[in-house]
């Protein structure tokens, strides 16, 4: 079993939602965490404990009005991190993909989710995991932002690209 640590400056998260005015896009780096993998398989087989965290203050769209409302609703002082933890991983029939079952803890709420993830190994000591899914903000006790003419759809498409380097 090999242990890998995420490279925060290369591990990225994108979130996109629709609003009455325009699309709202968030992009950030800074994801941290560790994962363990059995490297003999293709794709490599992940095992617990695999966990990923992101500081909620990093969630920014670049629009000051949207960011202010988003940060007010998320309340980073009370809920400083988003945490994903893998419970199980099963190799999917599609080449190079794994179905991950895990928990997502956000805004004081933990939900069990599944996501299909593509795992590649571009170098012997490097793993790259890419996947995404739609989440509903209301499932995490977050009513979607709305002010003036701005109304945001509660469904958010979230994608992540995790880059992890093997620990010595």
SULZICOR-V154293 format. One record per run of one state. SS is the DSSP state (H for helix, E for strand, - for the rest). FROM is the first residue (numbers start at 1). TO is the last residue. If there is no record, write none. Layout:
{{SS & FROM & TO} {SS & FROM & TO}}
//
This chain:
{{- & 1 & 1} {E & 2 & 6} {- & 7 & 11} {E & 12 & 19} {- & 20 & 22} {E & 23 & 29} {- & 30 & 31} {E & 32 & 38} {- & 39 & 44} {E & 45 & 55} {H & 56 & 58} {- & 59 & 63} {H & 64 & 74} {- & 75 & 80} {E & 81 & 91} {- & 92 & 96} {E & 97 & 106} {- & 107 & 108} {E & 109 & 123} {- & 124 & 125} {E & 126 & 136} {H & 137 & 140} {- & 141 & 145} {E & 146 & 147} {- & 148 & 149} {E & 150 & 152} {- & 153 & 154} {E & 155 & 166} {- & 167 & 168}}
//
